[in-house]
Structure formats: structure tokens, C-alpha cells
């Protein structure tokens, strides 16, 4: 099965660019989107051959997630155990033999003013994923807003206390992985340097001054089912690029 995750930084905007062509070309079984920045009814999200599940933030033009899938789920859950649903950040699809969780993790923001909220979110998300993993394997994907290791960011020293590379955020991802999960890209590509996000400033993408902050995290039991894990750096249209996971499942 082929999974794609893409922070599009506004679905309506990227629809005016290359999105439809890429979507058709990649032919994913599951296509997870973050930062739709839209409400229900602002765009026809229907695509032939796919079921579509969207979760919008209460605040207009902000956050939001969407999953396209060729496979009808048993259940669809929005938010996390009834919480964290005001910003439309989480969608979970349940299938016979796995859960798929699409998430747009909160940014800690300038001067780390939302770091404490982010830390609580991380703890609650880890508990949620562990509880799902007790029932069946989990595929957790999205913009996790953290570069885990120094290899995942161009300038680690200069960013040590910046949102997305604080020791607090990086430790939370380590704790998640230590709780029975695997970073699929690093599992197959332990030494490869590739980024999934670049600032719009200072020609960062042209210079490849980037961060790897988009992930497919899978239950450890699935790690040997990973056939391919890649970062599709040639796909434009957003400040992120899509990431790809192929699983024998």
C-alpha cells in the first residue's frame, strides 16, 4: 500500500498550482494532508475513486487536516479521545489490521510561547498512539513540527532554542519512538540527508537550507513491512514537500 503525507500550506492555494497533477501521478492508497486552511464547503474536495475525510479548525483559514483514501474505513475519529479538535489537527481511520493517524502537530511558535501547550499535546498524543497500538498496529503521519536529530536540520547549532528544534520537542519524539514506534525514513535511510520543509525567506529552498519535520511513524511490529520511505523534494507548491511510505500490509 502507498501512503503520502503533504503539508500543502493551504489546499485552495495549491489547487491552483501542481496539486491535481501530483495527486493523480502518485496514485496513493492513502493521501494525508495538513494545513488545509479551509472550512467545509469552501472547496469541492471530492475526487473520483477516493473517500474524503476532513477536519477543519474553528478559526477560519487556519490549520486543518484531510485524508483521501481508496479504502473505506471501519471507523473515523476526529480529534484525540474527544479532545484537541478545535484546531482540526487530527484524523484517525480504523481498518481491520491497522490505524492511520494524520496529524498536524502544534508549532511552539516564536519565543516558544506555545511550548507548554505543545508538551502536553505530545504527552497526550503518545498515550493515544500507545493505546491504539495495544489493539492493532499504527501508522502515524503528518507535519510533526520537529527535526529529531542534527542530521534532520541544516543548521542545528543556530536553531537549538528555536521552535521545532528545542531539546524538549526532540525528547518527546524520542519518547514516542521508545514507546514501540519506528521512524520509517530513518529506518531505511539512516545516513541520508533530506529535508521536507524550507523557509520562504532567504532563498532557503534553492540553497537547501531545510528541516525534516514531516514523518511516517509506524508501530515497531511493522518496520520490516516498510518497502520504501522517501521525501519527494522535487514536488513544489508549498513550503513543505510530500513524503512517501510504501508498506506491505
Secondary structure by P-SEA (a helix, b strand, c coil): cbbbbbccccaaaaaaccaaaaaaaacccbbbbccccccccccccccccbbbbbbbbcccccbbbbbbbccccccccccccccccccccbbbbbcccbbbbbbbcccccccccaaaaaaaaaaaaaaaaaaaaacbbbbbbcccccccccccccccccccccccccaaaaaaaaaaaacccccccccccccbbbbccccccccccccccccccccccccccccccccccccccccccccbbbbbbbbcc
